[in-house]
Amino acid sequence: MNTALRFSRIEPEQQAQLLLEIRNILTEVGAHTVDIYNQTYWDWQYKHLPTGKSYVYAAWDADKIIGYYHVPVYSCSINGEEKLIGNIQDVAVNPNYRGVGLFRQLAEFANKDLDDSEVDLIYTFPNDKSIRTFLKYNKFSVVSAVPTYLRPVNSGGILSSKIKLLGLQKIAGWFADAAVDLFSKTIKLGNAKIEPITEITDEVEAVFSAYSSSFVNHLVRDKAWLDWRYLKSARGKHQLFGVRESGKLTAVLVLKEDEMLGNPALLIMDFAFLNGCENALLYLINQVRKNPEVTKTKFNLLFVSGIAPALSSFTKIGFYRIPEKANPRVLNLLARTSGSLEEKPLLQEQNWLLTLGDWDVF
C-alpha cells in the first residue's frame, strides 16, 4: 500500500477540490448524478441542513483525493429522547484504487471519528457491493430489507417500455388496470377537501409530529426539516398535498416525480396522518392517482418504500409489495450506536418510522 495514503476530515478550504474529485469519480464510473454536484447542492445538503452539522471524510494519495465519505447529521427521537443521528451517504473510491481495501480503511477512520463525536447513532443504506464492509468492519447490524410497494397507474405504458406485443400493449394495459381497480377499495370521506401545501405551517408540522410520535425511532420531522428536505430541496421539485376534513388537516402526502423501472413515476417520499385518520391518507393517494392533473405530471406508476404499518394498508388501494429479488432498488437499513444508547431497540424493525425522505438518493 502506498505510504502516501492518508485519511482526514474535509476542511472548508478543501471543499472545492472535493467537489471536483467527486465529479471526476462519478464521470469515470458513468454515474448519472454528476451534474447535481455543484456548490448549490453542497450547501443545501451539508451546510444548510437544520442541525448545521455534517462530517465529510476523504482518502488522500499525497495531495489527491481518491475517496470520500459523507455523513450529514439530523435530529431524531429515540424512545422519546432527542438525539443526533448521522446518515452515511455519498461514499465512493477512485476506480484506480479499488480492490486494495481503501474503502474499508476510509470507513474505519470515519466511524472511529464519529464514535468520538457528538453523534449518538448512525444509519445507512448500502448497496449489495458495500454492505459487507459495514457489517464486517464497522459494527453495523441489519435492521431491515426495507419493504417496497408499487401501484400501476398506466399498465399499457409500463408494458410498452418493457415488451412488444404487436401493438396490443394498450389493450393489455387496459385490462390489467381494470383488474387492479376492480380489487381496489374505494375510499370515501365526508366533507373532505384536497389542497396543495406550499408552506410548512404549524398545522402541517403538527400532523407529522403526531404521526411520528407513535414510533420509538424516527427523524424529527419538524418545520425546519420538512422545509429543508422538501420545499428547499436541491434534488428536484417535491409536491405536498393535504386532506382537510371539516376544516381540520388530517393527512399530508409528499410526492416527487422521478423514473422507476424505466417509467415516469411518482414517488411517495413522505406521509403522515392524525391518529385514526389512515383512510384520509389512502383517500388522498387515490385522488392523486385518479386525477393526475392535480400534480401536473404524467406518471405510469406510484412507488413507495419504507417502514411503517400504514404501508401494508396501501394494498387496499391497489399497491402490491415487490418481492425483494425483483426490487431494482433494495433499501437495506443498517444501524449502530456511536454513543451509550442501548442497541437492541435500534435493531428492531417495528420500532422505526422510515420513508424515502430518509434516503439521500431521492
VEXDREN-2710 file (C-alpha; in Angstrom, 1 decimal):
% VEXDREN-2710
k/r/px/py/pz
1/MET/0.0/0.0/0.0
2/ASN/1.3/3.4/-0.9
3/THR/2.7/5.1/2.3
4/ALA/1.4/8.4/1.0
5/LEU/-2.2/7.3/1.6
6/ARG/-3.9/9.2/4.5
7/PHE/-7.4/10.0/5.8
8/SER/-8.9/13.1/7.2
9/ARG/-12.0/15.2/7.7
10/ILE/-12.5/17.7/4.8
11/GLU/-11.7/21.3/5.9
12/PRO/-13.8/24.2/4.4
13/GLU/-10.9/25.3/2.2
14/GLN/-10.7/21.7/0.7
15/GLN/-14.3/21.6/-0.3
16/ALA/-13.9/22.9/-3.8
17/GLN/-11.2/20.3/-4.5
18/LEU/-13.5/17.6/-3.2
19/LEU/-16.4/18.7/-5.4
20/LEU/-14.1/18.5/-8.4
21/GLU/-12.9/15.0/-7.5
22/ILE/-16.4/13.8/-6.8
23/ARG/-17.4/14.8/-10.4
24/ASN/-14.3/13.1/-11.7
25/ILE/-15.0/9.9/-9.9
26/LEU/-18.7/9.9/-10.9
27/THR/-17.7/10.6/-14.6
28/GLU/-15.3/7.7/-14.6
29/VAL/-17.9/5.2/-13.3
30/GLY/-20.7/6.6/-15.6
31/ALA/-23.0/7.8/-12.8
32/HIS/-26.0/9.9/-13.8
33/THR/-25.7/12.1/-10.8
34/VAL/-22.6/14.1/-11.9
35/ASP/-24.5/17.3/-12.7
36/ILE/-26.0/17.7/-9.3
37/TYR/-22.6/18.1/-7.6
38/ASN/-22.3/21.8/-7.7
39/GLN/-22.0/24.4/-4.9
40/THR/-25.7/24.8/-4.6
41/TYR/-26.2/21.1/-3.9
42/TRP/-23.3/21.0/-1.5
43/ASP/-24.5/24.0/0.5
44/TRP/-28.0/22.6/0.8
45/GLN/-27.0/19.1/1.8
46/TYR/-24.1/19.7/4.1
47/LYS/-24.3/23.4/5.3
48/HIS/-27.9/24.4/5.3
49/LEU/-29.4/21.3/6.9
50/PRO/-31.4/22.1/10.1
51/THR/-28.7/20.9/12.6
52/GLY/-25.9/22.7/10.6
53/LYS/-23.8/19.6/11.4
54/SER/-22.2/17.3/8.9
55/TYR/-19.0/15.2/8.7
56/VAL/-17.2/14.7/5.4
57/TYR/-14.1/12.5/5.2
58/ALA/-11.6/11.9/2.4
59/ALA/-8.9/9.4/1.5
60/TRP/-5.8/11.0/0.0
61/ASP/-2.9/9.9/-2.1
62/ALA/-0.4/12.7/-1.4
63/ASP/-2.5/15.8/-2.3
64/LYS/-5.1/14.0/-4.5
65/ILE/-8.5/13.0/-3.1
66/ILE/-9.2/9.4/-4.0
67/GLY/-12.2/8.6/-1.9
68/TYR/-14.9/10.3/0.1
69/TYR/-17.4/9.5/2.8
70/HIS/-20.3/11.9/3.8
71/VAL/-22.3/12.0/7.0
72/PRO/-24.9/14.7/7.4
73/VAL/-26.4/14.8/10.9
74/TYR/-30.1/15.2/11.8
75/SER/-32.2/15.4/14.9
76/CYS/-34.0/12.2/15.7
77/SER/-36.2/10.8/18.5
78/ILE/-35.1/7.6/20.2
79/ASN/-37.7/6.4/22.8
80/GLY/-38.9/9.9/23.3
81/GLU/-35.4/11.5/23.8
82/GLU/-33.9/13.8/21.2
83/LYS/-30.7/12.5/19.8
84/LEU/-28.3/13.2/16.8
85/ILE/-28.3/10.7/14.0
86/GLY/-25.7/10.5/11.2
87/ASN/-26.7/9.3/7.8
88/ILE/-23.8/7.7/5.9
89/GLN/-24.2/8.5/2.2
90/ASP/-22.3/9.6/-0.9
91/VAL/-19.4/7.2/-0.5
92/ALA/-17.1/6.3/-3.3
93/VAL/-13.5/5.4/-4.2
94/ASN/-11.5/6.3/-7.3
95/PRO/-11.7/3.2/-9.6
96/ASN/-7.9/3.1/-9.8
97/TYR/-7.7/2.4/-6.1
98/ARG/-10.3/-0.3/-5.8
99/GLY/-9.5/-3.8/-4.6
100/VAL/-6.8/-2.8/-2.1
101/GLY/-9.0/-2.2/0.9
102/LEU/-9.1/1.6/0.6
103/PHE/-12.9/1.9/1.2
104/ARG/-12.6/-0.3/4.4
105/GLN/-9.8/1.9/5.7
106/LEU/-11.7/5.1/5.0
107/ALA/-14.9/3.7/6.6
108/GLU/-12.9/2.6/9.7
109/PHE/-11.4/6.0/10.0
110/ALA/-14.7/7.8/9.6
111/ASN/-16.6/5.6/12.0
112/LYS/-13.9/5.8/14.7
113/ASP/-14.1/9.6/14.4
114/LEU/-17.9/9.5/14.6
115/ASP/-17.7/7.4/17.8
116/ASP/-15.7/10.2/19.4
117/SER/-18.2/12.9/18.2
118/GLU/-21.5/14.2/19.5
119/VAL/-23.4/11.8/17.2
120/ASP/-25.5/9.3/19.1
121/LEU/-26.2/6.7/16.4
122/ILE/-25.6/6.2/12.7
123/TYR/-27.7/4.6/10.0
124/THR/-27.1/3.9/6.3
125/PHE/-28.5/2.2/3.3
126/PRO/-25.6/0.5/1.5
127/ASN/-25.9/-1.4/-1.8
128/ASP/-25.1/-5.0/-2.2
129/LYS/-21.5/-4.2/-3.1
130/SER/-20.6/-2.2/0.0
131/ILE/-22.9/-3.8/2.7
132/ARG/-20.2/-6.3/3.6
133/THR/-17.8/-3.6/4.7
134/PHE/-20.3/-2.0/7.1
135/LEU/-21.3/-5.4/8.6
136/LYS/-17.8/-6.9/8.9
137/TYR/-15.6/-3.9/9.8
138/ASN/-17.8/-1.1/11.1
139/LYS/-20.0/-3.0/13.6
140/PHE/-23.3/-2.2/11.9
141/SER/-26.3/-4.6/12.1
142/VAL/-29.1/-5.1/9.6
143/VAL/-32.4/-3.7/10.8
144/SER/-34.4/-4.5/7.7
145/ALA/-34.5/-5.0/4.0
146/VAL/-37.0/-2.2/3.6
147/PRO/-40.3/-3.2/2.0
148/THR/-41.2/-1.6/-1.3
149/TYR/-44.7/-1.2/-2.9
150/LEU/-45.8/-0.3/-6.4
151/ARG/-49.1/0.8/-7.8
152/PRO/-49.6/0.6/-11.6
153/VAL/-51.5/3.6/-13.0
154/ASN/-50.9/3.1/-16.7
155/SER/-50.1/-0.5/-17.3
156/GLY/-50.2/0.0/-21.0
157/GLY/-47.3/2.5/-20.8
158/ILE/-45.4/0.1/-18.5
159/LEU/-45.8/-2.8/-20.9
160/SER/-44.7/-0.6/-23.8
161/SER/-41.5/0.2/-22.0
162/LYS/-40.7/-3.5/-21.4
163/ILE/-42.0/-5.7/-24.2
164/LYS/-43.5/-5.6/-27.7
165/LEU/-46.9/-7.0/-28.1
166/LEU/-47.7/-6.2/-31.7
167/GLY/-49.4/-3.0/-30.7
168/LEU/-51.5/-4.8/-28.1
169/GLN/-49.9/-3.1/-25.1
170/LYS/-52.7/-0.6/-24.7
171/ILE/-55.4/-3.2/-24.7
172/ALA/-53.5/-5.5/-22.3
173/GLY/-52.7/-2.5/-20.1
174/TRP/-56.4/-1.5/-20.0
175/PHE/-57.4/-5.0/-18.8
176/ALA/-54.6/-5.0/-16.3
177/ASP/-55.6/-1.6/-14.9
178/ALA/-59.3/-2.7/-14.8
179/ALA/-58.3/-5.8/-12.8
180/VAL/-56.3/-3.8/-10.3
181/ASP/-59.1/-1.2/-9.9
182/LEU/-61.7/-3.9/-9.5
183/PHE/-60.0/-5.4/-6.5
184/SER/-59.0/-2.0/-5.0
185/LYS/-61.1/-0.5/-2.3
186/THR/-62.9/2.8/-2.9
187/ILE/-62.1/5.2/0.0
188/LYS/-64.8/7.7/0.7
189/LEU/-64.6/10.7/3.1
190/GLY/-67.3/13.0/4.1
191/ASN/-66.7/16.7/3.8
192/ALA/-63.1/16.2/2.7
193/LYS/-61.1/18.6/0.6
194/ILE/-57.7/18.1/-1.0
195/GLU/-55.4/21.1/-1.0
196/PRO/-51.8/21.8/-2.2
197/ILE/-49.3/22.7/0.5
198/THR/-46.7/25.4/-0.4
199/GLU/-45.6/26.3/3.1
200/ILE/-44.7/24.2/6.2
201/THR/-47.1/25.7/8.7
202/ASP/-47.6/24.8/12.4
203/GLU/-50.6/22.7/11.3
204/VAL/-48.5/20.7/8.8
205/GLU/-45.8/20.1/11.4
206/ALA/-48.4/19.0/14.0
207/VAL/-49.6/16.2/11.6
208/PHE/-46.1/14.9/11.1
209/SER/-45.3/15.2/14.8
210/ALA/-48.5/13.4/15.9
211/TYR/-47.8/10.6/13.4
212/SER/-44.1/10.2/14.2
213/SER/-44.8/10.1/18.0
214/SER/-46.2/6.6/17.6
215/PHE/-42.8/5.2/16.7
216/VAL/-39.8/4.6/19.0
217/ASN/-37.2/5.6/16.5
218/HIS/-37.7/8.4/13.9
219/LEU/-36.2/11.5/12.4
220/VAL/-37.6/14.7/13.9
221/ARG/-39.8/15.9/11.0
222/ASP/-40.3/19.4/12.3
223/LYS/-40.9/22.6/10.3
224/ALA/-37.2/23.2/9.7
225/TRP/-36.5/19.7/8.5
226/LEU/-39.6/19.4/6.3
227/ASP/-38.9/22.8/4.7
228/TRP/-35.3/22.0/4.1
229/ARG/-35.8/18.4/2.9
230/TYR/-38.8/19.1/0.5
231/LEU/-39.5/22.7/-0.2
232/LYS/-35.9/23.8/-0.5
233/SER/-34.5/20.6/-1.9
234/ALA/-31.7/20.8/-4.4
235/ARG/-32.6/17.3/-5.6
236/GLY/-35.7/18.2/-7.6
237/LYS/-39.1/19.5/-7.0
238/HIS/-41.4/18.0/-4.4
239/GLN/-45.1/18.4/-4.2
240/LEU/-47.1/18.4/-0.9
241/PHE/-50.8/17.8/-0.6
242/GLY/-53.1/17.6/2.4
243/VAL/-56.6/16.4/3.2
244/ARG/-58.8/18.7/5.2
245/GLU/-61.9/17.3/6.9
246/SER/-64.4/19.6/8.4
247/GLY/-61.8/22.3/8.5
248/LYS/-59.0/20.2/10.1
249/LEU/-55.9/19.0/8.3
250/THR/-55.8/15.2/8.9
251/ALA/-53.2/13.8/6.4
252/VAL/-50.3/15.0/4.4
253/LEU/-48.5/13.5/1.4
254/VAL/-45.2/14.3/-0.2
255/LEU/-44.5/13.4/-3.8
256/LYS/-41.6/13.6/-6.2
257/GLU/-41.5/13.0/-9.9
258/ASP/-38.8/10.5/-11.0
259/GLU/-38.1/7.5/-13.2
260/MET/-38.7/4.0/-11.8
261/LEU/-38.4/0.7/-13.7
262/GLY/-37.8/2.7/-16.8
263/ASN/-41.1/4.5/-16.4
264/PRO/-42.2/8.0/-15.3
265/ALA/-43.3/7.6/-11.7
266/LEU/-44.5/9.5/-8.7
267/LEU/-42.5/8.6/-5.6
268/ILE/-44.3/8.8/-2.2
269/MET/-41.4/10.5/-0.3
270/ASP/-43.2/11.0/2.9
271/PHE/-46.6/10.9/4.6
272/ALA/-48.3/11.5/7.9
273/PHE/-51.8/11.4/9.3
274/LEU/-53.6/12.1/12.6
275/ASN/-54.5/9.2/14.9
276/GLY/-57.5/7.3/13.4
277/CYS/-57.2/9.1/10.1
278/GLU/-55.4/6.5/8.0
279/ASN/-58.3/6.5/5.5
280/ALA/-57.6/10.2/4.8
281/LEU/-54.1/9.3/3.6
282/LEU/-55.5/6.4/1.4
283/TYR/-58.1/8.8/0.0
284/LEU/-55.5/11.4/-0.8
285/ILE/-53.3/8.9/-2.6
286/ASN/-56.3/7.6/-4.5
287/GLN/-57.3/11.0/-5.6
288/VAL/-53.8/11.8/-6.9
289/ARG/-53.9/8.5/-8.9
290/LYS/-57.4/9.2/-10.4
291/ASN/-56.7/12.8/-11.1
292/PRO/-53.1/13.2/-12.5
293/GLU/-53.8/16.8/-13.3
294/VAL/-53.6/17.6/-9.6
295/THR/-49.8/17.1/-9.8
296/LYS/-49.5/18.4/-13.4
297/THR/-47.3/15.4/-14.2
298/LYS/-47.7/12.2/-16.3
299/PHE/-46.8/9.0/-14.5
300/ASN/-47.3/5.3/-15.1
301/LEU/-46.9/4.1/-11.5
302/LEU/-46.7/5.1/-7.9
303/PHE/-43.8/3.9/-5.9
304/VAL/-43.1/3.8/-2.1
305/SER/-40.6/2.2/0.2
306/GLY/-40.3/2.5/3.9
307/ILE/-41.1/1.1/7.3
308/ALA/-44.5/1.9/8.8
309/PRO/-47.6/-0.3/9.5
310/ALA/-49.6/2.0/7.2
311/LEU/-47.8/0.8/4.1
312/SER/-49.4/-2.6/4.3
313/SER/-52.8/-0.9/4.1
314/PHE/-51.8/0.6/0.8
315/THR/-52.7/-2.8/-0.7
316/LYS/-56.3/-1.9/-0.2
317/ILE/-56.0/0.7/-2.9
318/GLY/-54.1/-1.4/-5.5
319/PHE/-50.5/-1.3/-4.3
320/TYR/-48.6/-4.6/-4.2
321/ARG/-45.3/-5.4/-2.5
322/ILE/-42.4/-6.0/-4.8
323/PRO/-40.5/-9.2/-4.0
324/GLU/-37.0/-8.4/-2.7
325/LYS/-35.3/-10.3/-5.6
326/ALA/-37.3/-8.3/-8.2
327/ASN/-36.8/-4.9/-6.5
328/PRO/-34.5/-2.6/-8.6
329/ARG/-33.5/-0.5/-5.6
330/VAL/-33.4/-2.5/-2.4
331/LEU/-33.1/-0.4/0.7
332/ASN/-31.1/-2.2/3.4
333/LEU/-31.4/-0.3/6.7
334/LEU/-28.3/-0.7/8.8
335/ALA/-27.7/0.9/12.2
336/ARG/-25.3/1.1/15.1
337/THR/-24.8/3.3/18.1
338/SER/-21.9/5.6/18.4
339/GLY/-22.7/6.6/22.0
340/SER/-24.2/5.0/25.0
341/LEU/-27.6/4.1/23.6
342/GLU/-29.0/0.6/24.1
343/GLU/-28.6/-1.2/20.9
344/LYS/-31.4/-3.8/21.0
345/PRO/-34.3/-1.4/20.4
346/LEU/-32.4/0.2/17.5
347/LEU/-32.2/-3.1/15.7
348/GLN/-35.9/-3.9/15.8
349/GLU/-37.7/-3.0/12.6
350/GLN/-41.1/-2.5/14.2
351/ASN/-39.6/0.4/16.2
352/TRP/-38.7/2.5/13.2
353/LEU/-40.5/5.0/11.1
354/LEU/-38.7/5.2/7.8
355/THR/-39.7/6.8/4.5
356/LEU/-37.9/7.7/1.2
357/GLY/-37.3/11.0/2.8
358/ASP/-34.6/9.4/5.0
359/TRP/-32.7/8.2/1.9
360/ASP/-30.4/10.7/0.1
361/VAL/-30.8/9.2/-3.4
362/PHE/-34.2/10.7/-3.9
END
